[in-house]
Every structure is written in structure tokens, then in C-alpha cells.
Amino acid sequence: MVLLIVAVNFRDLVIYLLATAAAGGAYSLLFVGGLQVISTAAPEYNRGGILSALYLLSYLSMGALALVLGAIATARGLSLAVDLGAAAIILMNVATLVLAGKTPSTISPSTAPPSCT
């Protein structure tokens, strides 16, 4: 996200392309990691609903952020919108890291709910 801020402030296409490549890679790793955590932790009979909720919340939050930042960019300029958007994304990433650090990496069979098969 820092690369994106630098690219917008200096109006540099090469830095912008590097920023989008880095952000895309980070987003994909974060999303796949979230899917893996849910697949490991969620019971089989709830997994579909939990994954659906993940997709719903993900797309709603991205859509809401895009609408808000678009309104800010229209009213105040692109640079401020990028700075605010990058700050919001950085805060969400830090929150994810904190939550991931507090979440147990494995679930013992005694704490997992029984399977409904």
C-alpha cells in the first residue's frame, strides 16, 4: 500500500504497476489463507454457509470501500482517496494479523463438534 501512495503522489506508472502486483499477490495469499483456516476450523455441515458468509462480507466491504473512496476522490481528489484507502486497508491487514496470531492453529478433535454424516 505504501507503493500505491508513492505511485499516486509521484504519478509514476512503473511504481503503480509494482504496487498493484504486490497488492494483488498479498490479497490472494490473505484470501487463500482465510479459506484454509475456515476449511480447517469449520465443521463439515456448516462449511458452505460459513464460506458463503465470508464471500458476502468480503465483497460487501470491498464494494462499500470503493463507493466511499470514489465519492472522496470526486469531492477532494484522488491523492486523498488513495491515502485514506491505503490506510483503511493497512488497518484491516493489521487487524487480520492480530486475529490470526490469537487464533489457535489447530483444533483438537475433542473441541470440534461431531460430524453429521
C-alpha positions in Angstrom: 0.0 0.0 0.0 2.9 2.3 0.6 4.0 1.8 -3.0 0.5 2.8 -4.1 0.7 6.0 -2.1 4.1 6.8 -3.6 2.9 6.0 -7.1 0.0 8.3 -6.9 1.9 11.2 -5.3 4.7 11.0 -7.9 2.4 10.0 -10.7 4.7 7.1 -11.7 3.3 4.3 -13.8 6.1 1.8 -13.1 5.7 2.1 -9.3 1.9 1.9 -9.7 2.3 -1.4 -11.6 4.6 -2.7 -9.0 2.1 -1.7 -6.3 -0.8 -3.4 -8.0 1.2 -6.6 -8.5 2.3 -6.6 -4.8 -1.3 -5.8 -3.6 -2.8 -8.5 -5.8 -0.3 -11.1 -4.6 -0.9 -10.1 -0.9 -4.7 -10.2 -1.4 -4.6 -13.6 -2.9 -2.4 -15.0 -0.2 -4.6 -13.5 2.5 -7.8 -14.8 0.9 -6.4 -18.3 0.4 -5.2 -18.3 4.0 -8.6 -17.3 5.2 -10.2 -20.1 3.2 -7.8 -22.6 4.6 -8.5 -21.5 8.2 -12.2 -21.8 7.6 -11.9 -25.2 5.9 -9.8 -26.5 8.8 -11.8 -25.0 11.6 -15.4 -25.2 10.4 -17.4 -28.4 10.8 -18.3 -30.0 7.5 -22.1 -29.4 7.9 -21.5 -25.6 8.4 -18.7 -25.1 6.0 -20.7 -24.0 3.0 -22.7 -21.4 5.0 -19.5 -20.0 6.6 -17.8 -19.8 3.2 -20.8 -18.0 1.8 -20.8 -15.5 4.6 -17.0 -14.9 4.0 -17.7 -14.1 0.4 -20.6 -11.9 1.2 -18.8 -9.9 3.8 -15.7 -9.7 1.6 -17.5 -8.3 -1.4 -19.8 -6.0 0.6 -16.8 -4.5 2.4 -14.8 -4.0 -0.8 -17.8 -2.5 -2.6 -18.6 -0.1 0.3 -15.0 1.0 0.5 -14.9 1.5 -3.3 -18.0 3.7 -3.2 -16.8 5.8 -0.3 -13.4 6.3 -1.8 -14.9 7.1 -5.2 -17.0 9.8 -3.5 -14.0 11.1 -1.7 -11.9 11.1 -4.9 -14.7 13.1 -6.7 -15.0 15.6 -3.9 -11.5 16.0 -2.7 -9.1 14.5 -5.2 -7.5 11.1 -6.0 -4.5 11.6 -3.8 -6.5 11.9 -0.6 -8.8 9.0 -1.6 -5.7 6.7 -2.2 -4.2 7.8 1.1 -7.4 7.0 3.1 -8.0 3.8 1.2 -4.4 2.6 1.8 -4.7 3.5 5.5 -8.0 1.5 5.7 -6.5 -1.5 4.0 -3.4 -1.4 6.2 -5.6 -1.2 9.3 -7.6 -4.2 8.1 -4.4 -6.1 7.5 -3.0 -5.4 10.9 -6.3 -6.5 12.5 -6.2 -9.7 10.5 -2.6 -10.4 11.6 -3.6 -9.8 15.3 -6.6 -12.1 15.0 -4.6 -14.7 13.2 -2.0 -14.6 16.0 -4.7 -15.1 18.6 -6.4 -18.0 16.8 -5.2 -21.5 17.6 -3.5 -23.1 14.6 -5.0 -26.5 15.2 -8.3 -27.8 16.6 -8.2 -30.8 18.7 -10.8 -33.5 18.0 -12.2 -33.1 21.5 -13.3 -29.5 20.9 -14.6 -30.0 17.3 -18.3 -30.6 17.0 -19.3 -34.1 15.9 -19.8 -34.7 12.2 -23.3 -35.1 10.8 -22.5 -37.8 8.3 
